[in-house]
């Protein structure tokens, strides 16, 4: 987003202007440039908002900026709680291109449409493939979002993209609903044979952060709805992969941006396994921390309901560059990160750590609960065992007892935990 436009959005928010009114102002500027009416029942709902806000006149506007401004206008607490991360339009367009390359044109759905960046990217790709813009808007772009405002913004953005002399508006293709609960049933008349592609950037909801945690009831509902026994710490975005698969037509493809935790965490393993049961992994994009304002490390598995491929293509970065090295079907998903970073493959034998010990996340109550049961001793007994902190662990070496280390605000030489009193 242009700095002048970003500054105007920030100042508008500080002045108390609503996000939808900010988005509406940009939409009206684009409509004026295209000589489209911004009043009356034939224009998108967003342009008919009552409070008229004037966007700067000297800037260059494109339809993707409507969604970008709307998402930037939302307060930070809402963005964190809902897991909303704006997708740069050029990234969305390039990811849409790798999904649609080599396929025939058909209906495309974004189950978490947000500001419409992915649908606009797909529209550009299909136009480049020779499809008529009016048909793209009316028949081929479908979207779902739980936020009614996001659907208003998406409707305006794709309508402005496809309209020339008269308004072209999608009818029945955009729905306000929770994709995780209803899937393609959000639409009254979804495509009979399913979607050719499902693309998007679903909300990230890390279950180790208080602002984005689900209740146990919500987790159990997701497990039941999508028939997967994922662990309690699986990010909510992972379930959208299963939503996408449920929407796909035969030979359809899906690509959804995910946090990189989907590639390796134990709690997300059942989701990865179910994805591979129902489709084939044919590609993997590994992003960069600076793609999103939140600095989240992201990836995007490309899965397809089509014939097996021996190798899995890897792309990297905001430019979505193809890597020379590919994954094999037997590789772990997380190996894609090693390919992008240039980390050499190491073949190890013998037992892994999981065969010798169990690990869990540490929380404040567990940490402080140890304090009253730690004492300075030098010998292991049937009730006392060494307390080994992270600072004592070096590669292939345990430094307990070799010097002073801090725990609970004190320095210790031989900290021991009394398991009997604990």
Secondary structure, DSSP 4 states (H G I P E B T S, - for coil): --HHHHHHHHHHHHTT--HHHHHHHHHHHHHHHTT---SSTTS-GGGG-SS--PPPSSS---THHHHHHHHHHS-HHHHHHHT--PPPHHHHHHHHHHHHTTS----EEETT-TTSHHHHHHHHHHHHTT--HHHIIIIIEEEEES-HHHHHHHHHHHHHHH-SSS----SSSEEES-HHHHGGGGSTT--TT-EEEEEE-PPP--TTSGGGPPPHHHHHHHHHHHT----TTS-HHHHHHHHHHHHEEEEEEEEEEEEGGGGT-TTTHHHHHHHHHHSEEEEEEE--GGGSTT---EEEEEEESS---SEEEEEETTTTEEPSS-EETTS-TTHHHHHHHTPPP----S--GGGT-------HHHHHHTGGGEEE-SS--SSEEE---GGGEETTEE-TTSS-EEETTEEESSEEEETTT-
